[in-house]
Every structure is written in structure tokens, then in C-alpha cells.
């Protein structure tokens, strides 16, 4: 299975680490981008969050985004 969305995160984000481990347990594949290492990624996160660099922010192929979602919210988004 290929990546289903992109997770924008930072290395120090506890919520990001927790979500990554939950997604791994569920077998949900994703790409990850560190917004501190990729400046243009920070702009994507700001656009999705009203100017804030809130992580984790997940962006889906259809352009929709979820900020700090639960695994249940992610599964619902992937199913829609």
C-alpha cells in the first residue's frame, strides 16, 4: 500500500510521536515532513491552521487537512 497522506511534524512533538506509533500499529502508511527542516512545509501547515504552525497536521491528496486528529478521525477521512 502506498502513502495515504502527509504528516507534517517536528522531532520534539509528543503528539506527533504518539500518532506515528498509533498509525504504525494500524498499518496506515504515510509520508512525514519535518517542518523545521523543510521551510516550505511550515507554510503549508500555517495555511491549514489559520497561520499557526500546529503539528501534527495531516494533509490528504484531496487537499483536506486534519490537525492533531485521532486514529478514528483519520480512518473516517480515508474512508470518505
C-alpha positions in Angstrom: 0.0 0.0 0.0 1.2 3.5 -0.8 1.2 6.5 1.4 -2.3 7.8 2.1 -1.4 11.3 3.4 1.4 13.5 4.5 2.0 14.2 8.2 3.7 17.5 9.0 5.6 17.3 12.3 8.6 18.3 14.3 11.1 16.0 16.0 10.2 17.2 19.5 6.4 17.0 19.2 5.0 14.4 21.6 1.6 14.3 19.9 3.4 13.6 16.6 5.3 10.7 18.1 2.2 9.2 19.7 0.2 9.5 16.5 3.0 7.9 14.4 3.1 4.9 16.8 -0.7 4.5 16.6 -0.7 4.7 12.8 2.1 2.1 12.7 0.1 -0.3 14.8 -2.9 0.2 12.5 -0.7 -0.4 9.4 -1.6 3.1 8.0 1.2 4.3 5.7 2.0 8.0 5.4 4.8 10.4 4.4 6.3 12.6 7.0 7.8 16.0 6.6 9.7 17.9 9.4 8.5 21.5 9.2 11.7 22.7 10.8 13.9 21.1 8.2 11.6 22.0 5.2 10.7 25.7 5.4 8.0 25.5 2.6 6.3 22.8 4.7 5.8 25.2 7.5 3.8 27.4 5.1 1.6 24.5 4.2 0.9 23.9 7.9 0.2 27.6 8.5 -2.3 27.7 5.6 -4.2 24.7 7.1 -4.2 26.2 10.6 -5.1 29.8 10.2 -1.4 31.0 10.3 -0.3 28.7 13.2 2.4 26.1 12.9 0.4 23.4 14.7 1.6 19.8 14.4 0.8 17.1 13.7 -1.1 18.4 10.7 -2.1 15.8 8.1 -2.8 16.8 4.5 -4.7 14.4 2.3 -4.4 14.0 -1.5 -7.8 15.9 -2.0 -6.3 18.9 -0.2 -8.2 18.4 3.0 -6.3 18.6 6.3 -6.7 17.4 9.9 -4.8 18.9 12.9 -3.9 16.6 15.8 -6.5 14.0 14.8 -7.3 10.7 16.4 -6.8 7.5 14.5 -10.6 7.2 14.3 -10.8 10.6 12.6 -8.0 9.6 10.2 -9.8 6.3 9.3 -13.0 8.2 8.7 -11.2 10.7 6.4 -9.6 7.8 4.5 -12.9 6.0 4.1 -14.7 9.1 2.7 
